[in-house]
Amino acid sequence: VKEPVFGLHDKRILLDGSGNPIVTLREKIRWQVFRGGSTEQRDLLYTVKRASMLQLKTKLDVFLGHNKDEKRCDFRVKGSWLEHSCVVFAGESDAIVAQSVFLGKDNFSVTVYPNIDYAFIASLVVILDDINRENRAA
């Protein structure tokens, strides 16, 4: 993950092994994730927002780019910075698609279930980690 670029919005870029951008993550009220190095609306893959503002454990709702009305989330993330773990669920169901455990400074173990995109899960872990860092700093 390329370090944040500070300006009006925090931005991070998830790179592949050759240094090519896979996705760009931008925080602007909510997190927006775009294809490659783009931040154009036409390249929006998904958005992430807190399920509610008052939370003991971090709960995020994920809406894919085509889900404009956002009545139902496409994925949910439940994380605990005290337990250093998170679980990603498909939509409103209890079907787990990925799990992450914090192993130490900047080290995570992530289990990704079949037919789930690894870059998608990696970007969610980066967003969750950033939100948890903000919470600890506050």
HUCORRA-V445856 format. One record per residue. SS is DSSP state (~ for helix, > for strand, _ for the rest). PSI is psi in whole degrees, 0 to 359 (none if undefined). OMEGA is omega in radians with two decimals (* if undefined). Layout:
<<SS	PSI	OMEGA> <SS	PSI	OMEGA>>
//
This chain:
<<_	125	3.10> <>	140	-3.09> <>	156	-3.12> <>	146	3.01> <>	118	-3.07> <_	141	3.13> <_	224	3.09> <_	332	-3.10> <_	142	3.02> <>	141	-3.12> <>	139	3.05> <>	151	3.14> <>	124	3.08> <>	122	-3.06> <>	152	3.02> <_	182	-3.09> <_	338	3.13> <_	1	3.14> <_	9	3.12> <_	140	-3.14> <>	129	3.06> <>	307	3.09> <>	154	3.04> <>	129	3.14> <>	126	-3.12> <>	130	3.10> <>	120	-3.13> <_	88	-2.98> <_	308	3.02> <_	168	3.09> <>	138	3.03> <>	138	-3.12> <>	128	-3.04> <>	157	3.10> <>	135	3.06> <_	222	-3.13> <_	9	-3.05> <_	156	2.91> <_	23	3.11> <_	142	-3.13> <~	326	-3.13> <~	341	3.14> <~	10	3.13> <>	124	3.10> <>	314	3.12> <>	165	3.06> <>	154	-3.14> <>	130	3.07> <>	157	3.08> <>	139	3.12> <_	326	3.03> <_	161	-3.08> <_	326	-3.14> <_	110	-3.07> <_	137	2.97> <_	319	3.03> <_	146	-3.12> <>	127	3.08> <>	125	-3.10> <>	145	3.01> <>	136	-3.11> <>	129	-3.14> <>	121	3.10> <>	158	-3.04> <_	325	-3.11> <_	350	-3.11> <_	74	-3.03> <_	324	-3.07> <_	340	3.08> <_	35	3.09> <_	325	3.10> <_	134	3.13> <_	153	3.11> <_	331	3.09> <>	156	3.05> <>	145	3.08> <>	129	3.03> <>	122	-3.12> <>	153	3.09> <>	113	3.12> <_	339	3.05> <_	319	3.13> <_	352	-3.13> <_	50	-3.12> <>	164	3.02> <>	158	3.09> <>	137	3.09> <>	128	-3.12> <>	151	3.03> <>	118	3.08> <_	221	-3.12> <_	2	-3.08> <_	177	3.04> <_	13	3.14> <_	115	-3.12> <>	132	3.09> <>	342	3.09> <>	154	3.08> <>	144	-3.13> <>	143	3.07> <>	133	3.10> <>	126	-3.08> <>	349	-3.09> <>	187	-3.08> <_	110	3.09> <_	22	3.10> <>	129	-3.14> <>	148	2.93> <>	124	-3.09> <>	129	3.03> <>	119	-3.14> <>	126	-3.10> <_	162	-3.10> <_	148	3.09> <_	21	3.08> <_	135	-3.09> <_	127	-3.10> <~	319	-3.14> <~	325	3.09> <~	310	-3.12> <~	318	3.12> <~	319	3.14> <~	324	3.08> <~	320	3.12> <~	320	3.10> <~	315	3.13> <~	313	3.14> <~	316	3.12> <~	318	3.13> <~	316	3.11> <~	317	3.13> <~	324	3.08> <~	319	3.09> <~	317	3.14> <~	319	-3.14> <~	327	-3.12> <~	336	-3.08> <_	none	*>>
//
